Amino acid sequence: MPLELRGNWRKMEFTFEQGPIRPPNEAYSLLIRVTRNCPWNRCAFCRTYKGERFSVRSVDEVKEDIRTVKEISQEIKAISWNAGLAGEIDTSVVQTIFDRPDLYNEAFRRVALWLYGGSKNVFLQDGDNLRMQAEDLAAIITFLRETLPNVKRITTYARSKAVYRTELGKLKALREAGLSRVHIGLESGYDRLLAFMKKGVTAREHIEAGKKVKASGLELSEYVILGLGGKGMWKPHAIETAKVLNQIDPHFIRVRTLKVLKDMPLYGKVEANEFVLSSDDEIIREEGLFIDGLHGIKSYFTSDHVLNLLEQVEGQLPGDKAKMRGIIDRYLALPEEERLNYRLGRRAGLYRKLDDLNNPLLFQQVQDFLNKIGAASPQKVEETIANFMERYI
């Protein structure tokens, strides 16, 4: 329940700039915008920054945002103290912030969630912060750690091309300033597919960039898009991407599943039949081939995105490889009607793992819905699943 605010509480006007996206695992991280948008902004599968120009924020601007976060944190903790919670930020404090838009804006809501999550992690936005001068980025990171000393992990997005062009010494300086991890959208290791999707980087540059991040002492997360090869390039996409990652050996391999929307450049290629989308089952076979090709690395493999059909395909390589492959084989061995039930239940948010099929109440709930929409046509079922997926983008 929200707290009763005792005394005179004025409307809080503090705010700071926020970018549009962050990695899924940074859900409870504080978001600090260092650059705006993406300097490349041509990837066919991306819609996020289209129509927007890239720019680098000044050090002073970003520092002012960090000071604002500290002020907001103090105001939120005052609510806790006023309620006799000794500064603890629990669900009642967060709900109070969310339930009083007359007093607290979006900036307060963001900081409240960060405090509730432990206030340990910060993610620097937007798409490629290594386009900022390394000395300026280091100054921001240093100031961030000094101003918010409770922070333990600071992470950022970067493009492989930018890392490839950055001196190793500058990456080391960022680590020494307090940067913890770099997130890179590898997407694929297949050069023909990278060119088709206008990724603006080659497999060799991906490899060199990944190795450089690791050599600097920073943690590295590499993202792979399942289904990116479509029906025409799925095999080389899976095989060559595994080969690239085998040479990098990142700390994390994070998979996401392709979903094409109308405002993505790729949509036009789909409409023109230049790119044929893979089905869910084909994407799962692709994921199995991809995992089969991972050898000699110690990465943590995770499916931490809601669009992934098999969220439970996760584990530490090499030891958990057989377990992960077993989940894929188990799904593919299901009768067709059970696979369809699981797909619908997963996309509707009712299932999170294959074992949920064994819950008779959930299974029947999904089956009843399936029977209802399936009475119209099989196409209606696929349209319903696609519509569910669009909600998560």
Secondary structure as GFF3:
##gff-version 3
##sequence-region A 1 393
A	DSSP	three_ten_helix	24	26	.	.	.	ID=ss1
A	DSSP	beta_strand	30	33	.	.	.	ID=ss2
A	DSSP	beta_strand	35	36	.	.	.	ID=ss3
A	DSSP	beta_strand	55	56	.	.	.	ID=ss4
A	DSSP	alpha_helix	59	82	.	.	.	ID=ss5
A	DSSP	alpha_helix	91	99	.	.	.	ID=ss6
A	DSSP	alpha_helix	106	116	.	.	.	ID=ss7
A	DSSP	beta_strand	121	125	.	.	.	ID=ss8
A	DSSP	three_ten_helix	129	131	.	.	.	ID=ss9
A	DSSP	alpha_helix	134	147	.	.	.	ID=ss10
A	DSSP	beta_strand	153	157	.	.	.	ID=ss11
A	DSSP	alpha_helix	160	165	.	.	.	ID=ss12
A	DSSP	alpha_helix	168	177	.	.	.	ID=ss13
A	DSSP	beta_strand	181	187	.	.	.	ID=ss14
A	DSSP	alpha_helix	191	196	.	.	.	ID=ss15
A	DSSP	alpha_helix	203	215	.	.	.	ID=ss16
A	DSSP	beta_strand	219	226	.	.	.	ID=ss17
A	DSSP	alpha_helix	230	248	.	.	.	ID=ss18
A	DSSP	beta_strand	252	257	.	.	.	ID=ss19
A	DSSP	alpha_helix	265	271	.	.	.	ID=ss20
A	DSSP	alpha_helix	280	292	.	.	.	ID=ss21
A	DSSP	beta_strand	300	302	.	.	.	ID=ss22
A	DSSP	beta_strand	315	316	.	.	.	ID=ss23
A	DSSP	alpha_helix	321	333	.	.	.	ID=ss24
A	DSSP	alpha_helix	336	347	.	.	.	ID=ss25
A	DSSP	three_ten_helix	354	358	.	.	.	ID=ss26
A	DSSP	alpha_helix	360	374	.	.	.	ID=ss27
A	DSSP	alpha_helix	378	390	.	.	.	ID=ss28
###
